[in-house]
């Protein structure tokens, strides 16, 4: 009974923290524990967790995820601006890359996927598209390897942070490189758009951009913020102030557009969302992205 209760508590914590992985066994586990509990607090706790599982909204369908996050709109509205170089950092299986290619026909997309098995899916998907450079490593603050928590059945959850997802996990040593070194080696002087989806490793990616970021040689960056930042101890205020001090305007993305605004303590809500930072000099890009 003790082991079952500990497992149920772990799963409930994952749900409370905003676990993105569906867990069909969660409610059944709660019901089983409730049935075995005689009465009192244990049964009430199990029933409460079971109710929480029933109330948790299902994750969006794969085809709708980019629309819900606002990423699909971002790609569409930037189409007229003729973007030529994009980085897909944390490319996973390539949904964002596919969207970018569909709307930015003259853009070269450099995709980076740190987990070897997931990289094979990405590389295979774009094997016949010369616009895609598929790289079997992630981007971070060093050239070397870092530990990545990989969750069985949910490759999109891979993270440097030991997030308490319900799915079983293991730690892998995975290869990474600095973005500034990669860009120099490949003759890339500027990046039009960098999409960063690295489940808590955003600060490592920013560090690895080095002079490219400090000198404003990246026009726009998209990054995630959410509950994983509790575990990495990196707050939205840290990213906001760093980027604004470098001459970027920062805004929260949504289905209707990006809402650029100064930082407020109310923004530090740990609700999963995408943020976009655009160089203030790119008024055309800011105008296109801005919510009505």
Protein Blocks (a to p, Z undefined) as FASTA:
>chain_A
ZZmmmmmmmmmmmmmnopabdcfklmmmmmmmmmmpnghjllmmmmmmmmmmmmpccddd
fklmmmmnommmmmmmmmmnopabdcdehklnommmmmmmmmmmmbccddddfblklmmm
mmmmmmmmmkbccdfbdcdfbdcdddddddehiamlgcfbdcfbfbdcdddddddddfkl
mmmmnopabdfbdcddeehplmmmmmmnmmmmmnopafbdcddddjklmmnopafklmmm
mmmmnopacddddfkbccdddddfklmnopacddddddfklmmlmmmmpcZZ
